[in-house]
Amino acid sequence: MDAGRGEHTPVLVQEVLNGLNIHPAGVYVDCTFGRGGHAEVILKRLGEEGHLLAIDKDPEAVAAAQDQFASDGRFAIEQGSYTMLLSLVQKHGHIGNVDGVLFDLGVSSPQLADAGRGFSFDLDGPLDMRMNRHTGITAAQWLNAATQHEIAEVLHDYGEERYAGRVARAIIDARNTSPITRTRQLANIVVAASPTRERNKHPATRTFQALRILINRELDDLNEALSQVVRILAPGGRLLVISFHSLEDRLVKRFIRDQARGDAYPQDIPITQTALRPTLRAVGRVIRATEEEKSRNPRSRSARLRIAEKIAA
């Protein structure tokens, strides 16, 4: 999803359309509807017999989808995590018949622009960060209960924050005076604890990323969802994943590599590639935005698209 400010602008649109290789009567799944940027262009390529199933955790995104596409019989939206991918596709009768599945990871522009969601360090609001505000704990609740070691570990592992220890100590010191409940409050703590600045990156970027990933179980959920993809795809069906940071991209790259390699056997056992039963093949190399798109949509600068295709049995 695009995580820039203002109007929602989907990233790598033409690259996604090319990668999905859309058939007019095909079946496609958009696992991260957001505000429907990719869904809209996919529907324009589908014929009357085509189908697009969309999924989103955020009830506000689901409401937007229902408003936008309520009259389109080719479209269906389900509220929930993409960890429910297999069961939702089964509910709609598409197991083994999906021609393409798209994951556009991250936060959408409307989520960032709403201070009440707590995703943005630029806007002051409650430190929430839940994709679905009806379930789970908030970032504030976790941050005010976690130990210094737990905070440092999360910032290091999920945010790749080089000053994780310093920031964690500063958070503990600050909350000993007053609970941390606001986005601007947390951002100011991180700024004060950071001895250096990265060019064109706010010091709180990695801390907010780490907390968002933790609160929404983003990496665990992505792992779980990817494990279901092969079963829902038709032979020749495509998997497309757009990621915005290295943790997600490494996870996706490793998944595609492992599926392309096939079953694991000891290295000293002679076995043919066919006998390994690979399930996917990588399609091309990682795709990045063009310079033109980067200038038009700055958030696309960090977008990386990987594509894989299901191998016919």
C-alpha positions as CSV (number, residue, x, y, z in Angstrom):
1,M,0.0,0.0,0.0
2,D,1.1,3.5,-0.5
3,A,2.0,5.1,2.8
4,G,2.4,8.6,1.6
5,R,0.2,11.5,2.7
6,G,-3.0,12.7,1.2
7,E,-4.8,11.0,-1.6
8,H,-4.3,7.3,-1.8
9,T,-2.0,6.4,-4.7
10,P,-1.2,2.7,-5.3
11,V,2.4,1.8,-6.2
12,L,3.8,-0.2,-9.1
13,V,0.4,-0.4,-10.8
14,Q,1.5,-1.3,-14.3
15,E,4.1,-3.7,-12.9
16,V,1.3,-5.4,-10.9
17,L,-0.9,-5.7,-13.9
18,N,1.9,-7.1,-16.0
19,G,2.8,-9.5,-13.3
20,L,-0.7,-10.8,-12.7
21,N,-1.0,-11.5,-16.4
22,I,-4.7,-11.0,-16.1
23,H,-7.2,-13.2,-18.0
24,P,-10.7,-11.6,-18.5
25,A,-12.4,-14.7,-17.0
26,G,-9.7,-15.2,-14.3
27,V,-10.0,-15.3,-10.5
28,Y,-7.8,-13.0,-8.4
29,V,-7.3,-12.2,-4.7
30,D,-6.3,-8.9,-3.3
31,C,-5.1,-9.7,0.2
32,T,-4.7,-6.0,1.2
33,F,-7.5,-4.0,-0.2
34,G,-6.5,-0.7,1.5
35,R,-8.5,1.8,-0.5
36,G,-8.8,-0.2,-3.6
37,G,-6.2,1.3,-5.9
38,H,-5.0,-2.1,-7.2
39,A,-8.5,-3.6,-7.1
40,E,-9.8,-0.9,-9.3
41,V,-7.3,-1.5,-12.1
42,I,-7.6,-5.3,-11.8
43,L,-11.4,-5.0,-12.2
44,K,-10.9,-2.9,-15.4
45,R,-9.1,-5.8,-16.9
46,L,-11.6,-8.5,-16.0
47,G,-14.5,-9.5,-18.1
48,E,-18.0,-10.3,-17.0
49,E,-17.0,-13.8,-15.9
50,G,-14.0,-12.7,-13.9
51,H,-13.8,-12.5,-10.1
52,L,-11.9,-10.5,-7.6
53,L,-11.9,-11.4,-3.9
54,A,-10.5,-8.7,-1.6
55,I,-9.5,-9.0,2.1
56,D,-8.7,-6.4,4.7
57,K,-8.3,-6.3,8.5
58,D,-9.5,-2.7,8.7
59,P,-13.3,-2.3,9.0
60,E,-12.9,1.2,7.5
61,A,-11.3,-0.3,4.4
62,V,-14.0,-2.8,4.1
63,A,-16.7,-0.1,4.3
64,A,-14.8,1.8,1.6
65,A,-14.8,-1.3,-0.6
66,Q,-18.5,-1.8,-0.1
67,D,-19.2,1.8,-1.1
68,Q,-16.9,1.7,-4.1
69,F,-17.8,-1.6,-5.6
70,A,-21.2,-2.6,-4.1
71,S,-22.8,-2.8,-7.5
72,D,-20.1,-4.9,-9.2
73,G,-21.1,-8.6,-9.1
74,R,-17.5,-9.6,-10.0
75,F,-16.2,-8.2,-6.6
76,A,-16.4,-9.5,-3.1
77,I,-14.8,-8.1,0.1
78,E,-14.1,-10.0,3.4
79,Q,-13.0,-8.4,6.6
80,G,-10.2,-10.3,8.3
81,S,-6.5,-11.1,8.3
82,Y,-4.9,-12.6,5.3
83,T,-4.0,-15.5,7.5
84,M,-7.6,-16.5,6.7
85,L,-6.7,-16.7,3.0
86,L,-7.3,-20.4,2.5
87,S,-10.7,-20.5,4.3
88,L,-11.9,-17.3,2.6
89,V,-11.0,-18.6,-0.9
90,Q,-12.6,-21.9,0.0
91,K,-15.8,-20.0,1.1
92,H,-16.0,-18.5,-2.3
93,G,-15.3,-21.7,-4.1
94,H,-12.0,-20.9,-5.7
95,I,-9.5,-23.4,-4.1
96,G,-7.0,-24.4,-6.8
97,N,-8.5,-22.0,-9.3
98,V,-6.9,-18.6,-8.4
99,D,-5.0,-17.1,-11.2
100,G,-3.3,-14.4,-9.1
101,V,-2.9,-13.3,-5.5
102,L,-1.5,-9.9,-4.5
103,F,-0.1,-8.7,-1.2
104,D,0.5,-5.0,-0.9
105,L,2.1,-4.7,2.5
106,G,2.3,-1.7,4.8
107,V,0.0,1.1,5.8
108,S,-2.4,3.0,3.4
109,S,-2.5,6.8,3.0
110,P,-5.9,7.2,4.8
111,Q,-4.6,5.2,7.8
112,L,-1.6,7.4,8.1
113,A,-3.5,10.6,7.5
114,D,-5.9,9.8,10.3
115,A,-4.2,11.0,13.5
116,G,-6.7,8.8,15.5
117,R,-5.1,5.7,14.1
118,G,-1.8,6.3,15.7
119,F,0.4,5.3,12.8
120,S,2.0,8.7,12.1
121,F,4.8,10.4,14.1
122,D,4.0,13.6,12.2
123,L,0.5,13.9,13.6
124,D,-0.4,13.9,17.3
125,G,-3.0,11.3,18.2
126,P,-3.5,8.3,20.5
127,L,-0.7,5.7,20.2
128,D,-2.9,2.9,18.8
129,M,-1.5,1.4,15.6
130,R,-4.0,-1.5,15.3
131,M,-5.2,-2.2,11.8
132,N,-8.5,-3.4,13.4
133,R,-9.3,-1.1,16.4
134,H,-11.9,-3.6,17.7
135,T,-9.3,-6.2,18.7
136,G,-5.9,-6.6,20.4
137,I,-3.8,-4.3,22.5
138,T,-2.7,-0.8,21.5
139,A,0.9,0.2,21.0
140,A,0.6,2.4,24.1
141,Q,-0.6,-0.5,26.2
142,W,2.3,-2.7,25.1
143,L,4.9,0.1,25.5
144,N,3.8,0.9,29.0
145,A,3.9,-2.7,30.2
146,A,7.0,-4.1,28.4
147,T,10.4,-4.4,30.0
148,Q,13.4,-2.4,28.7
149,H,14.9,-5.6,27.2
150,E,11.6,-6.4,25.4
151,I,11.4,-2.9,24.0
152,A,15.0,-2.9,22.8
153,E,14.6,-6.4,21.2
154,V,11.5,-5.3,19.3
155,L,13.1,-2.1,18.1
156,H,16.2,-4.0,17.0
157,D,14.4,-7.0,15.4
158,Y,11.4,-5.3,13.8
159,G,12.7,-1.8,13.2
160,E,16.4,-2.6,12.6
161,E,17.0,0.4,14.9
162,R,20.7,0.9,15.5
163,Y,20.1,2.8,18.7
164,A,17.5,0.3,20.1
165,G,19.1,0.2,23.5
166,R,19.3,4.0,23.9
167,V,15.7,4.5,22.7
168,A,14.4,1.7,25.0
169,R,16.1,3.3,28.0
170,A,14.7,6.7,27.1
171,I,11.2,5.2,26.8
172,I,11.5,3.6,30.3
173,D,12.8,6.8,31.8
174,A,9.9,8.8,30.2
175,R,7.2,6.4,31.3
176,N,8.4,6.5,34.9
177,T,7.4,10.1,34.9
178,S,4.2,9.8,32.8
179,P,2.6,7.0,30.7
180,I,3.3,7.2,27.0
181,T,0.0,7.5,25.3
182,R,0.4,9.9,22.3
183,T,2.3,9.6,19.0
184,R,4.0,13.0,19.3
185,Q,5.1,12.2,22.8
186,L,6.8,9.0,21.6
187,A,8.3,10.6,18.6
188,N,9.9,13.4,20.8
189,I,11.3,10.7,23.1
190,V,13.0,8.9,20.2
191,V,14.3,12.2,18.7
192,A,15.9,13.1,22.0
193,A,17.5,9.7,22.4
194,S,18.9,9.5,18.8
195,P,22.5,10.8,18.6
196,T,22.5,11.0,14.8
197,R,20.1,11.6,11.9
198,E,19.6,9.6,8.7
199,R,19.2,11.8,5.6
200,N,15.5,12.1,4.6
201,K,14.3,9.9,7.5
202,H,12.7,11.0,10.7
203,P,14.5,9.4,13.8
204,A,11.2,7.8,14.9
205,T,10.6,6.0,11.6
206,R,12.1,2.7,12.7
207,T,10.5,2.8,16.2
208,F,7.0,3.3,14.7
209,Q,7.6,0.6,12.1
210,A,8.7,-1.9,14.8
211,L,5.7,-1.2,17.0
212,R,3.3,-1.4,14.1
213,I,4.8,-4.8,13.0
214,L,4.6,-6.1,16.6
215,I,1.0,-4.9,17.4
216,N,-0.4,-6.3,14.1
217,R,1.8,-9.5,14.0
218,E,2.7,-8.5,10.5
219,L,5.7,-10.8,9.9
220,D,4.0,-13.8,11.6
221,D,0.8,-13.2,9.6
222,L,2.7,-12.9,6.3
223,N,4.5,-16.2,7.0
224,E,1.2,-17.9,7.7
225,A,-0.5,-16.4,4.7
226,L,2.3,-17.3,2.3
227,S,2.2,-20.9,3.4
228,Q,-1.4,-21.1,2.1
229,V,-0.8,-19.6,-1.3
230,V,0.3,-22.6,-3.2
231,R,-2.8,-24.5,-2.4
232,I,-5.2,-21.8,-3.6
233,L,-3.3,-21.1,-6.9
234,A,-4.2,-22.7,-10.2
235,P,-1.2,-24.1,-12.2
236,G,0.4,-21.1,-13.8
237,G,-1.2,-18.8,-11.2
238,R,0.9,-15.9,-10.0
239,L,1.9,-14.7,-6.5
240,L,2.8,-11.0,-6.2
241,V,4.1,-9.3,-3.1
242,I,4.9,-5.6,-2.7
243,S,7.0,-4.9,0.4
244,F,8.4,-1.7,1.8
245,H,11.1,-2.7,4.1
246,S,13.9,-5.3,4.2
247,L,12.3,-7.6,6.8
248,E,9.3,-8.3,4.6
249,D,11.3,-8.6,1.4
250,R,13.7,-11.1,2.9
251,L,10.8,-13.2,4.2
252,V,9.2,-13.2,0.7
253,K,12.4,-13.9,-1.1
254,R,13.2,-16.8,1.2
255,F,9.7,-18.3,0.8
256,I,9.9,-18.2,-3.0
257,R,13.4,-19.6,-3.0
258,D,12.3,-22.5,-0.7
259,Q,9.2,-23.3,-2.8
260,A,11.3,-23.2,-6.0
261,R,13.8,-25.6,-4.4
262,G,11.2,-28.1,-3.4
263,D,11.4,-30.8,-0.7
264,A,14.4,-30.9,1.6
265,Y,16.7,-33.9,1.4
266,P,20.2,-34.5,2.8
267,Q,22.8,-33.1,0.4
268,D,24.5,-36.5,-0.1
269,I,21.4,-38.2,-1.4
270,P,21.3,-38.1,-5.3
271,I,17.9,-36.9,-6.4
272,T,16.5,-35.2,-9.5
273,Q,15.1,-31.7,-9.5
274,T,11.7,-33.1,-10.6
275,A,11.6,-35.5,-7.6
276,L,12.1,-32.6,-5.3
277,R,8.6,-31.4,-6.3
278,P,9.1,-27.7,-6.4
279,T,5.9,-25.7,-6.3
280,L,6.8,-22.2,-7.5
281,R,9.3,-20.6,-9.8
282,A,10.5,-17.1,-9.5
283,V,9.4,-14.8,-12.3
284,G,12.2,-12.3,-13.0
285,R,14.1,-10.3,-10.4
286,V,12.9,-7.9,-7.8
287,I,11.0,-5.0,-9.4
288,R,11.4,-1.4,-8.2
289,A,9.6,1.8,-9.2
290,T,10.7,3.9,-12.1
291,E,12.3,7.2,-11.6
292,E,9.2,8.9,-12.9
293,E,7.0,7.1,-10.3
294,K,9.4,7.9,-7.5
295,S,9.2,11.6,-8.3
296,R,5.4,11.4,-8.5
297,N,4.9,9.2,-5.5
298,P,7.8,9.4,-3.0
299,R,6.6,6.4,-1.0
300,S,7.3,4.1,-4.0
301,R,11.0,4.7,-3.5
302,S,11.1,1.8,-1.0
303,A,8.6,-0.5,-2.8
304,R,9.9,-3.9,-4.0
305,L,7.8,-6.3,-6.0
306,R,8.5,-10.0,-6.2
307,I,6.6,-12.4,-8.4
308,A,6.4,-16.2,-8.5
309,E,4.4,-18.7,-10.6
310,K,2.9,-22.0,-9.5
311,I,4.4,-24.9,-11.3
312,A,2.0,-27.4,-12.9
313,A,2.0,-30.7,-11.1
